[in-house]
Amino acid sequence: MSARRTPPWPLAALFTAGYLAPYLLPTTVGRLAAGLPLTATQAGAVGSALLLGSASAGFLLASRVDRAGARRAARVGLALAVLGYGGAALTDAVPAVVAGAVLGGAGSGTVTAVAVSGIAAQRDPHRVTTLGLLGVSALAGALCLAVPHLGPGHAQPLAALALTALAVWPLTGRLPGRLPGHATGDRPAPAPGGRRRRSAARPPHLRRGLVLAATMPCWSLAQNALWGVSGRIGLVQAHLSESTVGAVFAVALGAGLLGVTGAGALGPRFGRALPIGAGTALIAGCVALSASATGLASFAAGEIAWNLLYPVVLSYLIGLAASLDPHGRWAVLVGSASSLGTAAGPLTGSLLAAWAGFPVMGAVLAAGLLLIAAPVTAVALRAGRGTPAVVEIPVDSPAVPARGAYDTAAAIQAP
């Protein structure tokens, strides 16, 4: 079955279900700290354990999605997410919550592995990635605005993750038993002597893929180190009220929407290297600006600009990883490596801020982003010698918010 015949919407829905957990991380961590006998640091550790479970599942399935079968693997992952997150939402026992979070994280990682493997086999992986980002941004934005009105406690965000997995389950019937490009007939024919070519044993573009997989944890860590403490920056350092900080994040939702749709509008016009390299450098400036904010103007400028740029660069990075291997192995590995950075981000930001203050934290994170901008741009330049990714968002795509706002009260409790 060709990649063109695979409907993109089930893959985008799986992408949304798999990526929702890290998007809701600040709200989830804050609710864990507020609703359970946990300190902010301990709650952050639970969030990190969740994302480590997700990353571990991704690494485990990087080259095995085709063997397990796309439909079966997706259903197993969704079932783990429903059982894990649902079970954690229904109990107040800390050990059970931790176990459920890790189990649910493994389910999210499994679902994400299936999604990115299928996206990599598409004719236009960047476009489907952008659709998935639109979906997860819309859902995360709606949940972050709705959760504060659903009462206190840790159950609401975890239940939302479980219900999302349950809602996506019917779409797995649209998945093939094996993903396009992964079927047995698509594998390389045996070489003379009965041995298969080496290309079947390891993913192509090994050096580029390894560079991308090594740099993505650092890129993701810097984003989520700021993400995890942004609420505290606004409240403690910029001396803003909770309602004002919430308004800033609400505006950032609209900016994030512009970023996601802007990535679709730009498409291949400037290749991949310029959006990734220049975008990462600009994000470094936003991180430094937001972390050093002492008033409304600087705080709003940093947070809104960051949310504008983040989804643009992320969509190109995911598309770049997908372009390196049509079987999706690099996409899964890079996504799992990114989850490691996401897991460590909030705790890293909290420790840096406690050690030297928010401005120094921002400077350190910005310097790290500038350092990794060079290797990821080099990978994009080399990959750009081939066919660039094409991103075309239909004009009638639903307007959705993007990642950048969350429950302000929960953010206070984030690590």
N, C-alpha and C positions, 0 to 999 in steps of 0.2 A: 504494500500500500504506500503510495507516495505521500510526501510531507504535505503537498498542496491539498490533499483530500482530507487531512486531519483538521477538524474544526478547532479554531483557536480558543473559543470560549471555555471549554472544559479545562484547558491548560491555564488560561488566565484565572479561572475560578480556583484551581488548585494552588496556583501561585499566591493568590490572595489569602487562602486559608493557611498556607504554610508560613507566609511572611507576617501574618497578623500578630503573632506573639511578640517579636521584637519591636514592632510598631507600638504595641500597648505596654511595653516594658515599664516606663516610668509610672503609669497609672497602676499597673499590677504590683510593682514594688511598693509604691506608696500605700496602697490598700492593704498589703500584707503587713507592713509596719504598723498601720493604724488599727487593723482589725485583729491582730494576733499578738501574743506576748513576744514580739521580736523587736530588736533595735533596728535602726535604719540600715546599719551595716549588715546585720543578719538577714534582713529582708532583701537587701541587694545581693547577698550570697545565694539566696533562693532563686532570684531571677537569673543569676549567672549559671546556677545549676540547670535551670530550665533550658537556657540557650546552649549550654555545653551538651546536654542531651540531644538537642537538635543538630548541633554540629557533628556529634559522634555518629548519628544516624546517616547524615549526609556523606561523611567520609566512608562509612561502611558500604553504602549503596552506590558509590561513585561509578563503579563499572559493572554493577550487578542488576540495574533496573531492567535491562533487557532480558536477563535470565529469569527474573522473578515474574515478569509480565507487568505491563504498565497498569492494567486495570486491577490486578490483584494487589500490587504494591501500594497503589493509591488507597484502596479500601482498607488494607491493614493499617496504613498510616492514619487515616481518618478515624478508624476504630480506636487506635491508641490515643489519639487526641481527645475523642469523646470520653473515653474511660478515665484517662489521666486528669484532664482539666475538670471534667464533671465531678469526679470523685473528690478532687481537691476543693472544689467549690462547696461540696456538701458536708465538709467536716471542719471542725475547729482544732483538731489534733495536729500539732505542728509536724511530727514525723510523717503523718499521712498526707499532709499538704505538700511537703517536700517531695515525697515519693510520687504523688500525683503530678506535680509540676514537671518532674524529670521524665515521667512516662509520657505526659502530654508533649513535652519538648521533643522526645524521640519521634512521636507521631508527626509533629510539625516538620521535623527534618526529613522524614520519609516522604511526606507529601511534597515538600519543596524539591526533593531529588527527582521525583517523577515529573513534576512540572517543568523544571529547567531542562531535563533530558528531552522532553517532548518539544520544548521551545527551541532548543538547539537544532532539532531536525526540521524546523519550519523553514520555508523559503526566506522568510523575513523575520528572524528571531528578535530583532530589536523592536519591531512593531508590537509583537505579542508581549514582550517584556514590558513595554510601555503601557499596554492595556492592563497587564497585571498590576503595575504600579498604580494606575488609576483606580483599580478596584480596591486594593488594600488601603490606599490613601483615603478613598471615600469612606470605607467602612471604619477604619481607625478614627478618622475625624469625627464621624457620627457617634461612635462609641465613647470617645473621649469627652464629647459634649454631653452625652446622655448619662454616663455612669454617675456623675455627681448628683443627679436627680433621682437615682434609684435606691438611695439609702446607704448607710455606712456598711463597712465590712469588706472582707476580701473576696467574697463569692462572686460579685458582679462581673469583674473583668475575666475571671476564670470561666464562669458560665458562658460568657460571650464567646470565648475561644471554642468551647465545646459545642455550642449551638451553631457556630459558623461551620465547623467540621461536619456536623450532622446535616446542615443545609446543602453542603456541596456534594454529599454522598450520591444523590441521584444522577449527577452529571458524570460520574465515573462510568456509567453505562455507555457513554459516547466515546470512551477511550478504547483503542485497539488492545488486543491481547499483548502485542508487542508494539513498541513505538516505531514510527516511520524511521527508516534508516537503521533500525536495530534488528529487523527481522533476519531470520537465518539466510534468506536469499540475498540479503544485502551485504553479507560478510565477505571478506576477500576470499577468493578461491585458493585452494591449496597450491603452493608452489611445487615445482617439479620435485619428485621424491616424496610427495605426500605431506610435506610440512607447510603450515600456513605462513604467510608473509608476516614479518615482524610488526607491521602496522596494526595487525589485529591484537597484538599483545600489549601494546602501550599506546597512549594517545599521541596524536601528531603534535608538532611544534612544542617539543618537550621543554626546551629552554624558556620560551616565552610563557608557556603555561606555568612553569615553576616560579618565574619572576612575579607573575600576576598573583599566584596563590600565596607567595611569601609577603607581598606588599599589602594585600587586601586586609589582613587582620589589623595592620597599623592604620590604614585609611579608615576602617570601620570603627576602631577603638577611639580615634580622635573625634569622630562625629558623635559617638554615644557617650564619651566622657563629658562633652558639653551638654548633650541632650539630657543626661541624668541629673544635672545640677542647675539647669537654666532657671527653673522656678525659684531656687534659692538665691541665685544671682539677682533676679529682679526684686525679690522681697527683702533680702538682707543687705545687699550692696547698693542697689539702685534706689532703695527705700520707696518702693512702689507698693500700693495696696494690692490685695489679692484680686480685686475686681479689675484693676488696671493691668496687672500681669495677664489675667485671663483675656482682656481685650486685645492685648498685643498678640497673644497666641491665636486669637480668632482671626486677626488680620493676616497672620502668617499662614493660616490655612489657605486663604485666597492666593497668597504669593506662591505657595506650594503648587496650587492648581496651575498657575501660570507656568511654573517650572516644568511640570509634567507635560502639559500641552505644548510648551515651547520645544521640548525635546522632540516631540513628534513633528513639529513644524520645521525644525532645522534639518532633521534627517541626515542624509549624507552630504549636504552642501559643504560642510567644512571638514569632512572626514571624522575620524574618531579622536585623533591626537589632540587637536585644538580644544574640543570640549572637555576632554579628560584633563589635559595638562593645565590649560588656563583656568578651567573651572575649579580644579583642586587648589591652585594658587589663590584664587579669589575666596574660596571657602576658608582657607587659612586666615585671610584677613578678617573675614566675618567672625571666626572663632575668637580671634584676639580682641576684636571690637566688642563683641558681646560679653566676653569674660571680664573686660575692664570697664564695663558700663557703670556709671555713677548716677545716671538719671534716665528719664523716659526716652529722650531722643536717641542716645547712644544704644540703649538696650533694645529699643524697637528696631533701630536700623540694623543692628547685628543679627537679631533673631529673624527678622523678615527677609533680609538678604540671604541669610544662610538657608532658610527654607525654600527660597526661590531657586538656589543653585544646586542644593543637595540632590533632588530627584533627577535633574538633568545629568549630572555626572554619574550617578548610580546607574541610570538606564544605559549609558554608553559603556560603563564597565561590565555590566552583565551581558550586554550585547557583544562586547569584545571577547569575553570568555566563551560565549556560545559560538562565536565565529571560528574559534581555534580547533573545534572538534565537532562535527555534525552528530556524533553519538552522545554529546552532552557531558562527557566525562570531565572536561575542564570546567564547564559551567557548574557542575555539582561540587567539585573540589573547591573552586573559588568561592562559591556561595557558602560552603561549610567553613572555609577559612575566615570568611567575613563574619560568620556567626561567632567565631572565637573572639574576634575583636569586639563585637557587639556585647558579648557576655562580660568581657573585662572592662568595658568602657565606663559604666557608671561608678564602679568601685575605684577605678583609676582616677576619674575626675574628682571623686570625693577625697581620696587620699592626697592628691596633689593640692587640692584647695585647702585641706586641713594643714598641710605641711607648709605651704608658702602663700596661700591666698588665691583668690580667683584670677587676678591679673597674671600672676606667674604661671598658673595652670594654663591659661589661654595662650601665653607666649610659648610654653613648652609644646603644647599641642599644635600650634601653628607652625613652629619650626619643624616638627615631625612631618606634617603634611607637605611642607615645601621640599623636604628631603625625598619623600617617596614620589613626588610629582614627576621627577626625572625618569625613574625606571618604568613607571606605568605609561608615560608618554612614549618612551622608546618602544615598548611593546606595541602600543597602538600604531605607531609609525610603521613598524615592520608589517603588522597585520594589515595596515591600510594599503599596502601594495597590491593586495588582492581586491576582491569585490567589497565595497563598503556596505555597511548595514543600511537598510532603507527603513525609515520610520514614517508611516503615514497614518495619522489619527483621523478618522472620519470626522467631518464637520459636525455631524449630529451626535458626537460622543457626549455622554452626559457630563455635565459640569460637576466636579467632585472636589472636595477639599483634599489637601495633601498633608503629609506628616509635618507636624510643627506645633500642635497644640494638644494639651492634655489637662487633666484635672489639676488645677493649681494647688488645691489643698493636698492632693497626693504628691505633687512635685516637691512640696516642702519636706515630705518624709523620705524622698528618694535618697539613695546613698550619695 
